[in-house]
């Protein structure tokens, strides 16, 4: 039901955002989003590994193991999120200045937005273990409430951006970052308050479970690469070849 509600709201939100930002800024934002998505190739695999091992621990009734699995997943996602953000920070200059076709007037905006989107990805990555616990406990109501709240806030952002005069793209990216942060804090609050069987800390990190998760992750890496390339790679390719003669693009 929440997905239907979110899809219905997106039919209103997307045209408003496109009107507010314009084709150029909206395309720039989706391009940076696609680039970060390409780098975040392990997201899908890490999410599956986290949900698998937390579900197994819950099914076994081994709550000591569950604490270790959750803490291990939290550490892995935190380190992976930091690594991803660091990579974005290091290669952003080459990516924007030397690779993509971006108007000179938008270069600085693109760099700022890329950093913001990178931080949003970090927040979303760290949120995965908390989502794994909620899904393992079949608490889909909480997930649905957060999803509906995000959809409503995005519609509010579209209305706000529509009435702004300057820096619409950067403000839009910052407000979306705020939504991600709010959602993350809600997930942390629910897990800490409702599920005392897990400890929201790094204290129970376990090397054995870390190796097991990496082993499982390696098996699903190919699927992650395929999924990420399908969802995000097309935007990058379109931009890279957008300066070709029109006859080549239509052949």
N, C-alpha and C positions, 0 to 999 in steps of 0.2 A: 504493500500500500504506500509506503514511504517513497519507493522508487517511482510509482505512478505520480505521486504528488510532486516530487522533484522534477520529473520530466515535464509535467504540466507547467510548473513555474519557469522552467528553463525556456519554454516556448515564448514566454513573456520577457524573461531576463536577457536572453541572448540578443534579440533585436534592439533592445534598449542600450545595451553595452556597445553594440556595433554602431549605433547612431551617435552615442556619446563620444566614443573614442575615435571613430572614423575607421575606414578600411586599413589605413597605413598603421596606426597605433595598435589596432586590434590584431592585425597580422603579425606585428612585431612581438606582441605579448605571447601569442600562440607559438611563435617560432622559438622564443626563449624557453617556453614551457616544453616544447618538443625536444629541444637540445638537452635540458636537464633530465627529461624522461629517458632519453637515450643513455645517459650516464647511469641512471638509477636502474640498471639492468637486473640487479639482484633483488629488487623489491618483491616481486612476485614469488620468487623462490624462498626468500626469508619469511614471508608471510605464511606460506604453506608449511614450512618447517616449524615455525612457532606454533601454529594451530595444531599441527599433528602431534607434537610432543606434549603440549599442554593437555590435549584431549586424552592422550594415552595415560598421563599421570593421574588425571581426574578419574578416568575409567578404572584404574588400578586402585584408586582410593589412597594413593601414596602422596600425602600432602607435603612431606619433606622433599620428595622428588619434585613436586610441583613448584615449590619455592625455588629449588635449584634451577629448574628449567626456565622459570619466568625471569629470574635474575640473570641467567646466562643469556637469554634472548634479549633482555634489556641492554646488557653490556654490548652484545654484538650489534644491535641496531644503533646504539649510541655511537659506537666507534665507526660503523659504516656511514652513518649520517654525517659525522665530522669529516671523514675521509672524502665523501662526495662533495661536501661544501668546499673543502680545501682544493680539490681538483678543479672545481668551478672557478674558484678565485684565481688559481694559477693560470689556467688556459683561457680565461675569458677574454683577455686582450687579443690573443691570436685568433680566437673563434670569431670575435666581432670585427676586429680590424682587418684580418687577412683572409677570412674564409667566406663569411656570409655577405649577401648583397643587401646592405642597409644604407639608406640615405645618410650623407655626412651630418646633416642636422640632427639626426636621431641616434648618433653613435653613443653620446654620453647617457642618454635616456636608456638605451639598450643595456649598457653596462650596469646601471643602477637596478634596472628591472631584473637582470640576470642574477644579481646578488640576492635580491628579495625572493625570487622564485627558488633559488638555491636554499635559502633559509626555510622557506615553506616546505621544501622537500625534506629537509632535516627534521622538521616538526612532524611531518607525516610518517617518516620512517620510525621515529621514536614512539609514535602512537601505535605501531603495529602490534607489539606485545600486549598492550591493553585491549586492543580489538580482539586479539586471539583469545584472551580470557573471557571476554563477553560472548564471543561466538561459541567457545567451548562450553560455557554455562547456558547457552541458548537464550541469552538475554537480548533478543532481537528488538525488544521494545525500546531499550536504551539507545541502541544503535539507530533505530528508526527516528527517535526523538531528536538525536543529534543531527541526523541527515536532513530532517524537515527544518530544523532551526537554521542549518547552513543555507538551505534553499531560500528561506525567507530573508535572511541577512544579505544574501547575494542580490536578491531583488531590491532590497533597500539600498545597497551599494550602487546598483544601476541607476536608481532614481537620483541618488546624491551626485554621481558622476555626471549625469545629464545636465545638472544645474551648475556645474563648475565651469570656470573660464580658462584656468591655466593648470598645467601639470597633471592633466587627467590620467595619463597612463601610469605615472608613478604613484599617484594617490590611489588609483584602482588596485595596483599591485600591493600597496601597503595595507589597504583595507582587507584584501583577500588573505594576507598574512595574519592579520588580526583574527579573522574568522578561524583559520587553522589553529591558532594559538588557543582560542576559546574552546574549540572542540577538544583539543588535546587536554586542557585542564579539566574539562567535564569528564573525559574518560578516566583520568587519574583519580578524580574525586570519587567517581562511582566504584572503581576497583578498590581503592583504599577503604572506603566506607562499607561496602557491601561484601567484599570477598576478603575476609581476614585470613583465608587459607593461603594467600600469596603475600609476599613482602615486597613492597615497591622500593627496592634498594638494590645496590650492586653487591651486597654483603654475601649472598649465597651463590655467587658465580662459581661454576664448576667446569673444569677443563675437559672432563670426560664427556659431559653433555655438549660442550662446545664442539668437540671433534665429531660427535654423532650428527649434530646439526649441519656442520660443514660437509660431511659425507653425504647426507641427504640432499643438501643444496646442490652439490656437484652433479647429482643425477638429474636434477630439474633445470640445470643451467641452460641447456639447449632450448628448452621450452620457453624460458625467460627471454633469451635472445630473440627468438622468433616472435614472441608476443610484443616485446618492446619495439622491435623493428617494424612490425605491422602497424602499431598504434602511433609511434612517434617518428619513425624514420622517413615517412613520406613527406612530412612538412619540410624536413631538412633538405631532402633531394629536390623538392620543388623550388626552394630558395636558391640552391646551388646552381640550378640550370635555368633560372628565370631570366638570365641575361642572354640566353641563346637566341639566335634569329627565330622568328615566329614560324618559318617554314620547317625548321628542324624539330620544333616542339610539336608540330601537328602531323609530322610524317609517321 
